[in-house]
Amino acid sequence: QSRQAPKLAESQQLYKSTQSDLIFKKKNLETELHSLDRRIAATNRQIKIYSSQIIPELQQIKTLANAEYSAGKGNVLAIIDADQALVRSQQKLLALNVARARALIEVRYIYGEQPQ
């Protein structure tokens, strides 16, 4: 027994160390998942605002600018400005969708799933 005691103590210490490492890693992953969840929720809110409010409003502004120009009341710069604002908002919406997709991929990676 006395010859086994040092090996047993070493194994027990290694086990405790491994358990501590696993608990630490688990807490880190939980924190990271919580952060990703908040980021995804915030991005979803922004996507909803761009999709349901900002872009439709800018499309209306562009339509009005075109109508005014066609009626001889507006100028071409108003059409260009409206179009540029719309394109910038569409680009922002695209960037938000990409950011959300990346965050979702990170979540899948943490859970050990392979992206499709």
C-alpha positions in Angstrom: 0.0 0.0 0.0 2.7 2.5 0.9 4.3 2.1 -2.6 0.8 2.9 -4.2 0.1 5.9 -1.9 2.2 8.5 -3.8 0.7 7.3 -7.2 -2.8 7.4 -5.7 -2.2 10.9 -4.3 -0.8 12.1 -7.6 -3.8 10.7 -9.5 -6.2 12.3 -7.1 -4.4 15.7 -7.5 -4.5 15.3 -11.3 -8.2 14.5 -11.1 -9.0 17.6 -8.9 -6.9 19.8 -11.3 -8.8 18.4 -14.3 -12.1 18.9 -12.6 -11.2 22.5 -11.8 -10.1 23.1 -15.4 -13.4 21.7 -16.7 -15.4 23.9 -14.4 -13.5 27.0 -15.5 -13.9 26.1 -19.1 -17.6 25.5 -18.7 -18.1 28.9 -17.0 -16.2 30.6 -19.7 -18.3 28.9 -22.4 -21.5 29.8 -20.5 -20.3 33.5 -20.4 -19.5 33.5 -24.0 -22.8 31.9 -25.0 -24.6 34.5 -22.9 -22.7 37.3 -24.6 -23.5 35.8 -28.0 -27.1 35.5 -27.1 -27.3 39.2 -26.2 -25.4 40.2 -29.4 -27.8 38.1 -31.5 -30.8 39.6 -29.8 -29.5 43.1 -30.4 -28.7 42.4 -34.0 -32.2 40.9 -34.5 -33.7 44.1 -33.1 -31.6 46.2 -35.5 -32.6 44.0 -38.5 -36.2 44.4 -37.6 -35.9 48.2 -37.5 -34.1 48.4 -40.8 -36.5 45.9 -42.5 -39.7 47.3 -41.2 -39.1 51.0 -40.8 -35.9 52.5 -42.2 -35.7 50.8 -45.6 -39.5 51.2 -46.4 -39.3 54.9 -45.4 -36.3 55.4 -47.7 -38.0 53.6 -50.5 -40.9 56.0 -50.1 -38.6 59.0 -50.1 -37.0 57.7 -53.3 -40.4 57.2 -54.9 -41.4 60.7 -54.0 -38.2 62.2 -55.3 -38.7 60.3 -58.6 -42.3 61.5 -58.8 -41.4 65.1 -58.1 -38.7 65.0 -60.7 -41.1 63.5 -63.2 -43.6 66.2 -62.5 -40.9 68.9 -63.1 -40.8 70.0 -59.4 -37.7 68.2 -58.2 -34.1 67.9 -59.2 -31.9 64.9 -60.0 -29.8 65.5 -57.0 -32.7 64.6 -54.7 -33.1 61.3 -56.6 -29.4 60.5 -56.2 -29.4 61.4 -52.5 -32.5 59.3 -51.9 -31.0 56.4 -53.8 -27.7 56.6 -52.0 -29.4 56.7 -48.6 -31.4 53.6 -49.6 -28.4 51.7 -50.8 -26.4 52.6 -47.6 -29.3 51.3 -45.5 -29.5 48.1 -47.6 -25.8 47.6 -47.1 -26.2 48.1 -43.4 -29.0 45.5 -43.3 -26.8 43.1 -45.2 -23.9 43.7 -42.7 -26.3 43.0 -39.8 -27.4 39.8 -41.4 -23.8 38.7 -41.9 -23.0 39.6 -38.3 -25.9 37.6 -37.0 -24.9 34.6 -39.1 -21.4 34.8 -37.8 -22.7 34.9 -34.2 -24.9 31.9 -34.9 -21.9 30.0 -36.3 -20.0 30.8 -33.1 -22.8 29.3 -31.1 -22.9 26.2 -33.2 -19.1 25.9 -32.8 -19.3 26.2 -29.0 -21.9 23.4 -29.0 -19.6 21.3 -31.2 -21.8 21.4 -34.3 -20.3 21.7 -37.8 -21.6 24.5 -39.9 -23.5 23.3 -43.0 
